[in-house]
Each structure stands twice: as C-alpha cells, then as structure tokens.
Amino acid sequence: MMGFLASFEALRHDKRAAIAAIAATVAMGIVLAVFPFIVGSALGNSWLRIVDFAMLYIMLALGLNIVVGFAGLLDMGYIAFYAVGAYLYALLASPHFGLHLPVWLIIPAGAVLAGIFGALLGAPTLRLRGDYLAIVTLGFGEIVRIFLNNLNAPVNITNGPQGISGIDPIHLGGITLAKPISVLGFTIPSLHAYYYLFLVLALGIVFVTIRLENSRIGRAWVAIREDEIAAKSCGINTRNIKLLAFTMGASFGGVAGGLFAGFQGFVSPESFNLMESVMVLCMVVLGGMGNIPGVILGGILLTVLPEVFRHGAGPVQMALFGKILLDPEALRMLLFGLALVVVMLYRPAGLWPSTTRRREFKGESTDVLKEGE
Amino acid sequence: MSSVLLDARAIAKHFGGVKALHDVSLSINQGEIYGLIGPNGAGKTTFFNVLTGLYHPDGGELIFAGEKLPASAPHKVAKRGIARTFQNIRLFANMSAMENVMVGCHVRTHAGVFGAVVHDRRTTAEEVAIRRRAEELLHYVNIADRADDLARHLSYGDQRRLEIARALATDPKLLALDEPAAGMNGTETEALRELIEGIRKDGITVLLIEHDVKLVMGLCDRVAVLDYGEKICEDVPAVVQKDPKVIEAYLGGSLA
C-alpha cells in the first residue's frame, strides 16, 4: 500500500519515475494479492483475522485523520461512528427485525448515517478547540454507546447489552463471503475473501483521502488547523469546512462499522467503548498525524502489536523462565503502553510523519536543509 | 471627485466599559491609499477587526461598494472584497509559502468534495489556475524563490510579504494592512513602500495602519487619526501633521 502511495505521488511529477512507480505498483499489487495466502499458511487463520481487522482499523484511522490530522479537531469519540455503521448493518441485515437488505445498500447508508451523526456532533462543537472539544466529543462517544446499551426498552431496538447476533455475512451478487468461494478452480477461503473486499475499500478510502488532501478543501482544513482566524479572513467558511471534516471522517467510520458487523456476525455496545476511540486516536498520532502513509502504518502496527504481545508473551516466558510468571493478557497492555511511550519519546512527530511535521518538530530551518542536500 | 469605496458610519465598539471605538466615521475613496494612525490603544486594530467581521460592532454600519457589509462574518467580508493582514503575522505556519497563497484563492474558487475526488475537468482547470495565480503573486511580492519553504521558516520581512500575497489572492477591492512595516529595517520598509504603491497602481484601494510616520506621510493620500477611540482628524498628510489636536494626542497637551 505504501508503494501504491509513493507511486501515486510520483505519477504526478516525472515520466521516468512514473514507469518505475507503475512497476512498484504492480509488484505491490502482487504482494497484496498473495499476502493472505502467505499469512494463512504460515501463521494460521487467527492471524489472517487480525490482518482483516487491521484493514478495518486503517479505514478508521484514515477517517479520524481527516478530523484530527488535517483539520486539527481533537475527536475522542470517533468510535461512535463505527458503532453507527455497525448497528445500522446489524439492524438491516439480521433476524432481529427480520430484515435482510443487500450490502451494497447498507454500507453506503451506513456512510451517510454516520456522516449525519458526524455533522450532529460537529454542529454544537464548532466554537470549541483542543481540550474542550476533546471532552465534548468523548461525551458524545459515550452517549452513543450508552444509547445502544439501553435502547432495548420500552421498544427493543438495539437489544441492549446482549447485542445483536446472527447478522448476515457480507454477500455480493448472491455470493456469500462466509463460505469458501471457488473461482476458476481456485478456492478462496472466507477470511481471504473478506481480506480482498476490505483491501479494495481501504484503497478506495486512501484514494479519496489523498485526493481530498491535495484539494481546495484539504488546504482549507489545514488552514483551519494552523490559524482559524486567518482562515476566516481568507474567506474560508470555517463552520461549513469543519462540519465537512466531521462528516467525511465519520462516513469512513460508518463504512468500516458496516463491514465489521458483517464480518463479525455480532455486535454489542461493548465493542465501541472509549478504549477503542483512544486506540484509533493512537494510530493517527503514533503513525504520524496528517500523513496518510504514516496513519496507515499506525493502523497496522497498533492492530498487530497487541496480538504479537498476546501470542508472544507466553512462549517467551516459558523459554526464559520455564514457567509463566505474568499473565500474557495483562502483560500485553503493559508492553503495549511501554511501546507507545518509547515511540512518543523518540519519535514525537509519529513513526512516519509528513515532511512538514518532521521539520516542525525538529525546528530546523529549510536553509540548513538546502545546504545539507 | 472619486467614488467612495468604503463608508464607515458612526462605528462603535465597547469592551465592557471601555469605549474602544466611539462613533468613528470615515470614508475611503476608490483607488486611494488611506492611512489610519494614532497612539497605541487608540482603536486602530479594533476598527480593522470590526471592518473585517472579526468583531461585532455595537453601533454604526459599514457601506462597502454601495452595499452594507455583513457584521461578524469574516468569510463573507472576504468574499465581498476586503482582504487584510494582521499586526502580529498570522500565517499558516506549517504550510509552504505557496500553499498559504493557494488558501487565499479559496474564496474565489468553487471545487467541492466531489470535484476534489473525481477530478472533473472544471476542478482540474481550477486547480491549475490556483497554482498559477499563487506563483504569480509570490513573484509579485518577490518571494518566489521561497515558494516551497514553510511559512514559519521565512524571514520576518518575507513573512509580511507572504501575508500580503495571501491577502491579494482573495482578489480584494480593498486591502487592509495592519502595521505592515512593524519591525522592518529601512531597506525593507522602502521595498514595502514600493510594493504598496504597486498594489494601488493595480487598482486596489489600500487602508493602512502604521506607526512609521515617515512611511504614512510619504505614501498616503489621506490620513485619519484616532485617539481614545475617536477620530480627531482626517485630511491630507501635510495638514494632519500640523493639526494641534494630533500633536497633542501624540506628544501630550503641555507641549503643543
């Protein structure tokens, strides 16, 4: 995916670079295509599931990046939009209401509904920034979760804390992704099929984000982040542009949520707690706020690392001490937290910051850069 | 007699009990360089903020190009054709000089989300035009060689110039400069004077707040003097300089 991004940038600049970029894109495409088979056979299906989840988190991180990274609006309740998408799918394609609408209808509807929720959250918070905005959005995220938890009486809409189960798996054109699909003699197992679907949608979101970033709208977002008053004086309608950031960011979350519901087959309010919002925020900040490849990297690492710790902590302790001293489950978050601290200490601008931000944090002048180059 | 571009009628602004502006009326003609001077705290910047919609006036109205200006809607004011710079430079620090100017083009362009994502022909053409216009303006203010540098890494004088370029990108009829020469040395101020004269030659009316008396007197066609939120004088520089009330405001009563 990084190759894809690099190639996209290069395509716009240089002919010869473009050819190299196309080659890189093809190579990347092949890697991405065979990747699930490698993971599936080398590490097993549980890891393939983790890879599928990483795709969902990439979508979430890219959505939140629009709000936090581009527009500079600290949103601590982002997971609410994921919940909106997930519950919409669950309600419209499960035995709960007996509805079984097609996916191509539900996922866009989830994007739209989440977008509306994004605007609803944005509207009352337009005057807030920084800490204050963080507190309000945090409250919003919790409100959505608590609503989902309690909307089972007097009319049972969300089935309360039990959640909704038996959700239809994603099916496209009569083919369900829940069972292996055979194409031209090949058999594509379910997890692999989900991987491809998620990959396509994630690439779509990457594409939309890149296009937005390099546009009049993207510049307006960054301008608001940098100096709201100056942005206003330049004729930017900050109210509309901020609402647009909330709406676009939320709609990505809605898409990811719908996919999550179809993939998991079960949703409950538990999946959308504050910790999840914090996690997605960490992906954005840790990866490199505002930089698309960085955010993608953050999404992958923060999905995979906790699992590595979870799976690795037991065997490593057995090898070192001959017995398990610390519960891997507890150790997992400890190590994870430690990793976060280390990254923020040594790479405060994120693992893969945009060139701009890297310079910002180092505080070096461009003159120095020029001499060095 | 040239036509009036901006007519401020009895503008008032209070902060609590402090009357920052008290019934200030002034009119700026099309194509002139109009100076607004006064001791510190006289209300010059407050007037700018009311004019550009950052403050809501407590009284009076602003007629711009024959129509009433909307109050407290900076983006609408920009759309109507008033651009400004700030006393303490407000650039988009972590965007390149080029991007800063491109943001200035926002108000005269239209691409939305759809255009940005799909890159239809109109959006592509618009984006090319924005880029070309931004390049032109960077040339115009003489910082084209710093186009790709972050705004925060420009020298102080260049930052002031960049802010003017960004303001010009909004295609203003009236350019309001808030102490553009503050902190500049003699050479820089001289270059600034040439720049402002050039802007006027291009048909843009200039409203200038400035402390550098030499610059104001040499550059402005007419000058208004504010003191404690009231206009005490408005005339050509030569007359203003000799006005006893002005001298009193600047130097204190006993010396006049």
Interface residues (C-beta under 8 A of the other chain):
Chain A: F207 V208 R211 L212 S215 R216 I217 G218 R219 A220 V222 A223 E226 D227 I229 A230 A231 K232 S233 C234 G235 I236 N237 T238 L244 M248 T356 R357 R359 E360 S365 T366 D367
Chain B: T52 G53 L54 P74 H75 A78 K79 A83 R84 F86 R90 L91 F92 A93 N94 M95 S96 E99 M102 V103 G104 C105 H106 V107 R108 T109 A111 G112 V113 G115 A116 V117 H119 T123 E126 E127 I130 D149 L150 R152 H153 R166 A169 T170
